[in-house]
Amino acid sequence: MLNERDLGRNPLSEDELKVLFAGRDPRDFLNPRNEQYREMNMKEKPPSQADAIRLMAKNPNLIRRPLVVRGRKMVAGYDEQALVELTS
């Protein structure tokens, strides 16, 4: 079963993001093509993990998409091979 969520209309809260990224570095899921990412020069000056979560909650476009979760496995961004492996 697939549960889909439109992050633009129903953004993830900070608490939801903390649960989603538990045990992972949320900065790995930042969208480098996002305007705010580039304006804040996050590639050269990455935010702290807490700041990354706070920023993603305020601006869901900072989250790399699609974000597909199956159990404890997660794929962020379009990676065809990883998505195939996740669904098999």
C-alpha positions as CSV (number, residue, x, y, z in Angstrom):
1,M,0.0,0.0,0.0
2,L,1.3,3.5,-0.9
3,N,0.5,6.5,1.3
4,E,1.2,9.7,-0.5
5,R,1.6,13.1,1.2
6,D,1.7,16.5,-0.6
7,L,4.3,18.3,1.5
8,G,3.3,21.6,0.0
9,R,-0.2,21.3,1.3
10,N,0.6,19.2,4.4
11,P,4.2,19.8,5.5
12,L,6.0,17.7,8.0
13,S,6.3,19.1,11.4
14,E,9.7,19.3,13.2
15,D,8.6,16.3,15.4
16,E,7.7,14.3,12.3
17,L,11.0,15.1,10.7
18,K,12.9,14.1,13.8
19,V,11.2,10.7,13.7
20,L,11.6,10.3,10.0
21,F,15.3,11.1,10.1
22,A,16.1,9.3,13.4
23,G,19.5,7.7,13.1
24,R,20.2,9.6,9.9
25,D,21.7,13.0,9.2
26,P,18.9,15.2,8.0
27,R,21.4,17.3,6.0
28,D,21.7,14.4,3.6
29,F,18.1,15.0,2.6
30,L,18.4,18.7,1.8
31,N,17.6,19.7,-1.7
32,P,20.6,21.4,-3.3
33,R,18.4,22.7,-6.1
34,N,16.3,24.7,-3.7
35,E,16.7,28.5,-3.8
36,Q,17.1,28.9,0.0
37,Y,19.7,26.1,0.0
38,R,21.8,28.1,-2.6
39,E,21.1,31.5,-1.0
40,M,22.3,30.2,2.4
41,N,25.3,28.5,0.7
42,M,24.5,25.3,2.6
43,K,26.9,23.3,0.5
44,E,29.8,25.2,1.9
45,K,28.3,26.1,5.3
46,P,25.8,23.2,6.1
47,P,23.4,24.0,8.9
48,S,23.4,22.0,12.1
49,Q,21.2,18.9,12.2
50,A,18.7,20.8,14.4
51,D,18.7,23.8,12.1
52,A,18.2,21.6,9.0
53,I,15.1,20.0,10.6
54,R,13.8,23.5,11.6
55,L,14.4,24.8,8.1
56,M,12.8,21.8,6.4
57,A,9.7,22.2,8.6
58,K,9.4,25.9,7.5
59,N,10.2,25.3,3.9
60,P,9.3,21.7,2.7
61,N,10.8,22.5,-0.7
62,L,14.2,22.1,1.1
63,I,13.5,18.3,1.4
64,R,14.9,16.3,-1.5
65,R,12.1,14.5,-3.3
66,P,10.6,12.2,-4.0
67,L,11.1,10.9,-0.4
68,V,10.0,7.2,-0.3
69,V,10.0,5.3,2.9
70,R,9.5,1.6,3.3
71,G,10.0,0.4,6.9
72,R,13.4,1.6,8.0
73,K,14.6,2.1,4.4
74,M,14.5,5.5,2.7
75,V,15.3,6.9,-0.7
76,A,15.5,10.6,-1.3
77,G,15.6,12.1,-4.8
78,Y,15.1,10.2,-8.0
79,D,17.4,7.2,-7.9
80,E,15.7,4.6,-10.1
81,Q,17.9,1.7,-9.0
82,A,17.4,2.5,-5.3
83,L,13.7,2.8,-5.8
84,V,13.5,-0.6,-7.6
85,E,15.5,-2.2,-4.7
86,L,13.3,-0.5,-2.2
87,T,10.1,-1.9,-3.8
88,S,11.4,-5.4,-4.4
